Amino acid sequence: MVVLELTLDKYGEQGDKTGWTFLKIDATVSQNIKPNTKKSYRVKGLIDNLEIKQAALIPIGNGDFILPVNNTIRKKIGKGKGDKVLLKLEEDTSAFEYSADLLACLEDEPTADSFYKTLSPSHQRYFSKWIESAKTIETKTTRITRCLFGLANQMDYGAMIRHFKGQK
């Protein structure tokens, strides 16, 4: 496990990463976590005292990576751009746990299930993570319903989100 003190940074105009808050992991550190890897991989550990798992390290060139730190994590640790955090990381080789509720509902919706199975695992995870991040049963139910509608209509995650934008 690597242990580092890093400063949260934020991209300005940076293509698809515009506005992202992240921690930069330099090449020597990433080689200690997963040697000879230049593509994205999953890590687990702690940001300050907050446990993270199945987080993606994303390559940015020259062997360097970034660890995106979303708003939910920033709120929990009470930090933002320019703040220092203690980071403890190691490779996470555990299998991703898909939403059991989504998978159960897909069994009853063959059209949605069929399209879902054509999606890459990373795109399937978008749906699953969104459902599992719901804080109430009502929100989770609404999200499952929207996923089933979107998948039955052959929408990927982004298209489904855009379709329901502005609806409660």
RAHURA-V884835 format. One record per residue. N is the residue number from 0. RES is the residue in one letter. OMEGA is omega in whole degrees, -180 to 180 (* if undefined). Layout:
BEGIN
N:RES:OMEGA
N:RES:OMEGA
END
This chain:
BEGIN
0:M:176
1:V:179
2:V:-176
3:L:166
4:E:-177
5:L:179
6:T:176
7:L:179
8:D:-179
9:K:177
10:Y:168
11:G:176
12:E:-177
13:Q:179
14:G:-178
15:D:180
16:K:-179
17:T:177
18:G:-179
19:W:169
20:T:-172
21:F:170
22:L:180
23:K:179
24:I:-176
25:D:-172
26:A:-178
27:T:178
28:V:-179
29:S:177
30:Q:176
31:N:180
32:I:-179
33:K:-177
34:P:174
35:N:179
36:T:178
37:K:179
38:K:-177
39:S:175
40:Y:-175
41:R:178
42:V:175
43:K:178
44:G:-177
45:L:165
46:I:-165
47:D:179
48:N:-178
49:L:-180
50:E:172
51:I:175
52:K:-179
53:Q:177
54:A:-177
55:A:166
56:L:-174
57:I:-179
58:P:177
59:I:177
60:G:180
61:N:180
62:G:178
63:D:179
64:F:168
65:I:172
66:L:178
67:P:179
68:V:-174
69:N:-176
70:N:180
71:T:179
72:I:-179
73:R:178
74:K:-178
75:K:180
76:I:177
77:G:-177
78:K:179
79:G:-177
80:K:178
81:G:179
82:D:177
83:K:176
84:V:173
85:L:-176
86:L:174
87:K:-174
88:L:169
89:E:179
90:E:177
91:D:-179
92:T:180
93:S:179
94:A:178
95:F:178
96:E:179
97:Y:179
98:S:179
99:A:180
100:D:178
101:L:-178
102:L:179
103:A:179
104:C:178
105:L:178
106:E:-179
107:D:-178
108:E:-174
109:P:-180
110:T:179
111:A:-179
112:D:-179
113:S:179
114:F:179
115:Y:-178
116:K:177
117:T:-178
118:L:176
119:S:179
120:P:-180
121:S:179
122:H:174
123:Q:-180
124:R:177
125:Y:-180
126:F:-176
127:S:-179
128:K:-179
129:W:179
130:I:-176
131:E:178
132:S:179
133:A:-177
134:K:179
135:T:179
136:I:179
137:E:179
138:T:180
139:K:179
140:T:178
141:T:-179
142:R:178
143:I:179
144:T:179
145:R:177
146:C:-179
147:L:177
148:F:-178
149:G:-179
150:L:178
151:A:179
152:N:176
153:Q:176
154:M:170
155:D:-176
156:Y:-178
157:G:179
158:A:179
159:M:180
160:I:179
161:R:-180
162:H:-176
163:F:-178
164:K:178
165:G:178
166:Q:178
167:K:*
END
